[in-house]
Amino acid sequence: MTSSSDVRTPSRPGTGLTLRGATLGRPGAPALEGVDLDVAPGEILTVVGPSGCGKSTLLRTLAGLLPTQAGSVEQDGRRINGPAADRALVFQEDALLPWRTLRANVELPLAVKGVPRGERRAQAEAWLDRVGLAERARHLPHRVSGGQRQRAQLARALAAAPRVVLMDEPFGALDAQTRAGMQDLLVEVLHGTGATVVFVTHDVDEALYLGDRVALLGTGRLLSVRGVPRPRDRTAHDDPARRVLRRDVLTSLGS
């Protein structure tokens, strides 16, 4: 078995993301307007809000897939004008290439970066080991479960040492037990990478468990950004500060 210490960590820490007066969405049909938001280097920012409020639009704008209609979106003070290798995007659908083994899928971003074959194979195997898939490295995606495919997608996203990981409800299609396991795994594997994470979810408890802060979106606007009480504890439902925050988030969702 490969030790998780063999997994390469980024040479640079996570990066800061900044939106100033940003209007996001399609021309003539903005999803969010006047957004001012700072995402600190290395933090996990979770984003919640009602359906259609612009969560995915925010994520795609940060990824460089959608231009702003007004205002600015920057990474470490430089305007985001398109996709970049140091920003990884993880979707709810696993998006693995069905004709490539799990190992070959994880190798893909390393191959794009020009990492030599032997080195990228070793790194891919180390990441698969870290997410508990070492014994399935040679399996095709259709031969493993949905949770295992999401583990492989997480390994692929982190293998190339991105400075930003943008996650669009990646665990939304999983059953409750698998989802909880993926949440724990995400926290575990992110530890020490330094990556900045923006994580979109409909699940309030997921947002409060994973996030260092949670951004609340209303229809067409950013309502607030709130710090999440720590330590991270799945059973801390009776903590007064957490109860208040959970109530506020549910209110913002109209629940």
C-alpha positions in Angstrom: 0.0 0.0 0.0 1.2 3.5 -0.8 1.5 5.9 2.1 -0.6 9.1 1.9 2.7 10.9 2.6 3.7 10.0 -0.9 1.0 12.2 -2.4 2.4 15.3 -3.7 1.3 18.5 -2.0 1.1 21.9 -3.9 4.2 24.0 -4.0 2.0 27.0 -3.4 -0.8 27.4 -0.8 -4.4 28.0 -1.6 -5.3 31.2 -3.4 -7.7 34.1 -2.5 -10.8 34.7 -4.6 -12.5 38.1 -4.7 -15.7 39.4 -6.2 -16.5 43.2 -6.3 -19.8 44.5 -7.4 -20.1 41.5 -9.6 -23.2 40.8 -11.8 -23.2 37.1 -12.8 -25.2 35.2 -15.4 -26.2 35.5 -19.0 -26.5 38.8 -20.8 -29.9 40.2 -20.0 -30.7 37.5 -17.5 -28.5 38.0 -14.4 -28.6 35.4 -11.7 -26.7 37.4 -9.1 -26.1 41.2 -8.9 -23.8 43.3 -6.8 -21.9 40.5 -5.3 -19.0 41.4 -2.9 -17.3 38.4 -1.6 -13.8 37.4 -0.3 -12.8 33.8 -0.1 -9.6 33.4 2.0 -6.7 31.2 0.9 -7.1 27.7 2.2 -10.6 28.0 3.6 -13.7 25.9 2.8 -16.5 28.2 1.9 -19.9 26.5 1.5 -22.6 28.1 -0.5 -26.3 27.5 0.1 -29.5 29.1 -1.2 -32.9 28.3 -2.8 -33.0 26.6 -6.2 -32.4 29.0 -9.0 -30.6 31.6 -6.8 -27.3 31.5 -8.8 -25.2 29.0 -6.8 -23.9 27.1 -9.8 -23.6 30.4 -11.8 -21.3 31.7 -9.0 -19.2 28.5 -9.2 -18.9 28.6 -13.0 -17.9 32.2 -12.9 -15.1 31.4 -10.4 -14.0 28.6 -12.7 -13.7 31.1 -15.6 -16.5 29.4 -17.6 -18.8 32.4 -17.5 -17.7 36.1 -17.8 -19.0 38.7 -15.4 -21.6 41.1 -16.7 -20.4 43.8 -14.4 -17.9 44.2 -11.7 -14.9 42.0 -11.2 -13.8 38.5 -10.2 -10.2 38.0 -9.3 -7.8 35.3 -8.1 -5.0 36.7 -6.0 -5.6 40.2 -7.5 -5.6 39.0 -11.1 -8.9 39.1 -13.1 -10.3 35.7 -14.0 -10.8 35.7 -17.7 -11.1 31.9 -18.4 -10.4 28.4 -17.1 -7.0 27.7 -15.5 -5.2 24.6 -14.6 -4.9 25.6 -10.9 -8.8 25.8 -10.5 -10.4 22.3 -10.5 -14.2 21.9 -11.0 -16.0 18.9 -9.5 -19.6 18.2 -10.6 -22.4 16.1 -9.1 -22.0 13.8 -12.1 -18.6 12.1 -11.8 -17.6 12.9 -15.3 -15.0 10.1 -15.4 -14.1 8.9 -18.9 -15.8 5.5 -19.2 -13.1 3.9 -21.4 -10.3 4.8 -19.0 -9.6 2.9 -15.7 -9.8 4.8 -12.5 -6.0 5.1 -12.4 -6.0 6.4 -16.0 -8.7 8.9 -15.1 -6.7 10.2 -12.2 -3.6 10.3 -14.3 -5.3 12.5 -16.9 -4.6 16.0 -15.4 -1.1 15.0 -14.7 -0.6 14.0 -18.3 -2.0 17.3 -19.4 0.6 19.0 -17.2 3.4 16.9 -18.9 4.3 14.8 -15.8 6.3 11.8 -17.0 4.4 8.5 -17.3 6.1 6.7 -14.4 5.7 9.6 -12.0 2.1 10.3 -12.9 1.2 6.6 -12.4 2.8 6.6 -9.0 1.0 9.8 -8.0 -2.3 8.5 -9.3 -1.9 5.3 -7.4 -1.0 7.2 -4.2 -4.2 9.3 -4.6 -6.4 6.3 -5.2 -4.9 4.7 -2.1 -5.6 7.8 -0.1 -9.3 7.7 -1.1 -9.6 4.0 -0.5 -9.6 2.8 -4.1 -6.1 1.2 -4.4 -7.6 -2.2 -5.1 -9.9 -0.8 -7.8 -7.3 1.2 -9.7 -7.6 -0.9 -12.8 -11.4 -1.0 -12.8 -13.4 0.9 -15.4 -15.9 3.4 -13.9 -19.0 1.3 -14.7 -17.6 -1.5 -12.5 -17.6 0.5 -9.3 -20.3 2.2 -7.2 -21.4 5.8 -7.4 -19.6 6.6 -4.2 -16.5 5.1 -5.5 -16.7 7.0 -8.7 -17.0 10.2 -6.7 -13.9 9.2 -4.7 -12.1 8.7 -8.0 -13.3 12.1 -9.2 -12.0 13.7 -6.0 -8.6 12.0 -6.4 -8.5 13.2 -10.0 -9.3 16.8 -9.0 -6.6 16.9 -6.3 -3.9 14.9 -8.2 -2.7 18.0 -10.2 -2.4 20.0 -7.0 -4.9 22.8 -7.8 -4.9 25.9 -5.7 -8.8 26.1 -5.9 -11.3 23.3 -5.9 -14.9 24.3 -7.0 -17.5 21.7 -6.1 -21.0 21.8 -7.4 -23.1 19.5 -5.2 -20.7 16.6 -5.7 -22.4 14.3 -3.1 -26.0 15.2 -4.0 -26.8 11.9 -5.7 -25.4 9.7 -3.0 -27.3 7.9 -0.2 -27.1 9.4 3.3 -24.4 6.9 4.6 -22.2 7.2 1.6 -22.6 11.0 1.6 -21.5 11.2 5.2 -18.5 9.1 4.4 -17.6 11.3 1.4 -17.9 14.4 3.6 -15.4 13.0 6.1 -13.1 11.9 3.3 -13.1 15.3 1.8 -12.1 17.0 5.0 -9.4 14.3 5.5 -7.8 14.5 2.1 -7.9 18.3 1.9 -5.9 18.5 5.1 -2.4 19.6 4.3 -3.1 20.4 0.6 -3.6 24.1 1.2 -6.4 24.2 -1.5 -9.1 26.8 -1.3 -12.5 25.2 -1.7 -15.9 26.6 -2.7 -18.6 24.0 -2.1 -22.2 24.4 -3.3 -24.9 22.4 -1.6 -28.6 22.3 -0.9 -27.9 20.4 2.3 -27.8 22.7 5.3 -26.1 20.2 7.6 -23.5 19.4 5.0 -22.8 23.1 4.6 -22.4 23.6 8.3 -20.3 20.5 8.8 -17.8 21.2 5.9 -17.6 24.9 5.8 -15.3 27.2 7.7 -17.8 29.8 6.6 -21.2 29.6 4.8 -22.4 32.1 2.2 -26.2 32.5 2.1 -27.7 33.4 -1.3 -31.1 34.8 -1.8 -32.9 35.3 -5.1 -30.5 37.4 -7.1 -28.1 38.4 -4.3 -25.7 37.5 -1.6 -27.4 37.8 1.7 -24.5 37.2 4.1 -21.4 35.2 4.9 -21.3 33.6 8.3 -18.6 31.9 10.3 -19.3 28.3 11.4 -18.6 27.3 15.0 -15.8 24.9 15.5 -14.5 22.3 16.2 -16.1 20.4 13.3 -18.4 17.9 14.9 -21.3 16.1 13.2 -23.1 15.5 16.5 -22.9 19.1 17.8 -26.6 19.8 17.1 -27.2 21.2 20.6 -24.5 23.8 20.4 -26.4 27.2 20.8 -24.4 29.1 18.2 -24.8 26.2 15.7 -28.6 26.1 16.3 -28.9 29.8 15.6 -26.8 29.6 12.5 -28.8 26.5 11.3 -32.0 28.4 11.8 -30.8 31.4 9.9 -29.6 29.3 7.0 -33.0 27.4 6.9 -34.8 30.8 7.0 -32.8 32.0 4.0 -33.8 28.8 2.1 -37.5 29.5 2.9 -37.7 26.3 4.9 
